[in-house]
Amino acid sequence: GGTVNPFQTIERKDVGLTLRVKPQISENGTIRLSIFQEVSSVQAASVNSPNGLITNKRSIESNVVVEDGSIVVLGGLLQDESALNEEKVPGLGDVPLFGNLFRSETRSRTKTNLMVFIRPVVVRDGASVDALSMGRYETMRADQQAVQPRPSAILPDLGTAQLPPPPPKPAPRPAPVAPGRVSDR
């Protein structure tokens, strides 16, 4: 007879959305972006398969040149899924003619087009970094507050995770006094 292998080999694979962007800033201020985008998933029908999992992958790679602050739109990672699900009462669902009364069939079709919007901004100094970061922080905080659940008379308010208010801006530092000058303080 055949021999049985008592060892199981497991290979780990990352699935999901991968986005890699490599920016290069030219002398005239334009930005060259090398972009790689991949979407992968495990095929649902292969989850309990003795042959192992089947992975679906879609990827796109491109190079674009844009101005500082312009928006790049990437699209084209299309997915078209269809599913058929049948449920029936055991025994009765198989009876000719009357079996249709004891079974249901559901068909679904899902089309997905993944679009990615990238807006590269060249940050030239610390003040620009702070302004850009605070703007993003305030936007995220406002979005969190907008989706907070309404208070309920039945359920206790357990609080929800929320970003704290931004810290106060530090006072500007006084400019150093040049040597040989007297300050009138």
Phi, psi and omega in degrees: 000177181277156178266149180254132178274116182282354183259144178245130179259130180243129176246124182271131177229135176282133175233153181132212182256128176240130177225119177240127180232128177242107181270147172224125181263127180272172181296327182275005175095354177283159183239127176260124181247124169263117189240131173235128182227134180219139174237125179227153180207162176270130180292125186302323183293342184265002185299317181256017183286138177290342180277356180100179183279147174250130182253131174265135179227140172227133181216159178215143179226133180206162176236131179225153175242124183227161175280157177302123178089355178283161182253132175253132178246123176250132178216179176113352175275086185268149176218134179232112182242139173230147182221145177232126181231128179240132176236140180208159174282124182305134180085301183289330181290344181262357181290129179301145181068298183280349181297332179296336178289340185245021177215154176225150181233131180239127176242138177220151178221129181236126176248133181232133173234109181278124177239134181241131179250124180237130178235094180285136179230128177277121180263119189260340180206173182297324180295323178294320178298312181299315181296316180295316181296314180296321178299314179295318181299313180297322178296314180296319180295317178295321178296320178297316181293328182291334183255015178292140179293149178288149178298145181238140177286337183271314184266141178289153178276104181270357183076155179232156179294129183210144178295140177287162176298151181296148179293153179295149180290137179291150179294142180296142179282141177292146179291143179293146179277134180293146179298143179089355178255150180252131178271140181263056178263000000 
